[in-house]
C-alpha cells in the first residue's frame, strides 16, 4: 500500500547517484572551459549535484544518520553561503574551482537533509505496522477477557 502523505522523490536510487556524479564531473570539466562556458557548466553541474543530494536516499549504512552532523553541518552550510555570497569577487580562473567545491558541499549537505537523524521511510512504515498490530492485539485480548468474564468459558479457574 502506498503512503499517501510522502511523495515520490524526483530521483531515486541509481538515477540520483548518476546525476550527482555527472554534476560533480561537469563542474570539474568546467575548470578547463573558456570563461563564459565555464560558468554555465559550473552552474549546471552545481544544480545537478544539489538535486541529486536532496532527492537521493541516504546509503543503507547511514540509515537514520546524517552524513554531516551537528556543528560540521553548520560549518559546511556556512562555507556554501560564503561561496555564493563572494562568488563574483573570486577571480575568473578560480571560479570553476569554487563551483566544484560548492557542488561537492551541496552533494554532501544534500545527503544529510533527508535523514537528519530520523529513521528512513521504510523503518517508519514498519514501526507503524508493528504499532497497529500491537493495538489490534490489545483490543482482541481485552474483548477476549470481557467475553471470558461474562461467559466463564475459557478462563483460568
Secondary structure, DSSP 8 states (H G I E B T S, - for coil): ---SSS---SS-HHHHHHHHHHHHHHHHHHTTS-HHHHHHHHHHHHHHHHHHHHHS---GGGTTS-SS-HHHHHHHHHHHHHHHHHGGGS-HHHHHHHHHHHHHHHHHHHHHHHHTT---HHHHHHHHHHHHHHHHHHHHHHHHHHHHHHH--S---
